[in-house]
Amino acid sequence: MVLSVDVPRASGVEVYAYDRQGLLHDITRVLTDIKVNLTAAETRSDSKDLIATMMLTIEIPDIDLLSQVLSRVDLIPNVVEV
């Protein structure tokens, strides 16, 4: 008998947002709430136009969960694009 197990795969997610205090915290809270593991994060903030660019690597077992992550992060205040 073979068991079917969804093996998490690394997935890159780019987030663009108007920078503000607590933005990264809000994003990681969403990931924690839906039990997604964040394996890497690179964040940059442009002080001229106040845009934060975040490159996140997360472990996702299936496309449905990835869709949920993208939808939930997109609802965070100040997020422009995911």
VENQUICOR-V969087 format. One record per residue. N is the residue number from 1. RES is the residue in one letter. SS is DSSP state (2 for helix, 1 for strand, 0 for the rest). PHI is phi as a letter, one per 20 degrees, with the letter a starting at -180 (NA if undefined). Layout:
n & res & ss & phi
N & RES & SS & PHI
N & RES & SS & PHI
//
This chain:
n & res & ss & phi
1 & M & 0 & NA
2 & V & 0 & d
3 & L & 0 & e
4 & S & 0 & e
5 & V & 0 & c
6 & D & 0 & f
7 & V & 0 & e
8 & P & 0 & f
9 & R & 1 & c
10 & A & 1 & f
11 & S & 1 & c
12 & G & 1 & e
13 & V & 1 & c
14 & E & 1 & d
15 & V & 1 & c
16 & Y & 1 & d
17 & A & 1 & b
18 & Y & 1 & f
19 & D & 0 & f
20 & R & 0 & a
21 & Q & 0 & f
22 & G & 0 & n
23 & L & 2 & f
24 & L & 2 & f
25 & H & 2 & g
26 & D & 2 & f
27 & I & 2 & f
28 & T & 2 & f
29 & R & 2 & f
30 & V & 2 & g
31 & L & 2 & f
32 & T & 2 & f
33 & D & 2 & g
34 & I & 0 & d
35 & K & 0 & l
36 & V & 0 & d
37 & N & 1 & e
38 & L & 1 & e
39 & T & 1 & d
40 & A & 1 & b
41 & A & 1 & b
42 & E & 1 & c
43 & T & 1 & c
44 & R & 1 & b
45 & S & 1 & c
46 & D & 1 & e
47 & S & 0 & f
48 & K & 0 & f
49 & D & 0 & d
50 & L & 0 & l
51 & I & 1 & e
52 & A & 1 & e
53 & T & 1 & d
54 & M & 1 & c
55 & M & 1 & d
56 & L & 1 & d
57 & T & 1 & d
58 & I & 1 & c
59 & E & 1 & e
60 & I & 1 & c
61 & P & 0 & e
62 & D & 0 & b
63 & I & 2 & f
64 & D & 2 & f
65 & L & 2 & f
66 & L & 2 & f
67 & S & 2 & f
68 & Q & 2 & f
69 & V & 2 & f
70 & L & 2 & f
71 & S & 2 & f
72 & R & 2 & f
73 & V & 2 & f
74 & D & 2 & f
75 & L & 0 & e
76 & I & 0 & f
77 & P & 0 & g
78 & N & 0 & n
79 & V & 1 & f
80 & V & 1 & e
81 & E & 1 & b
82 & V & 0 & c
//
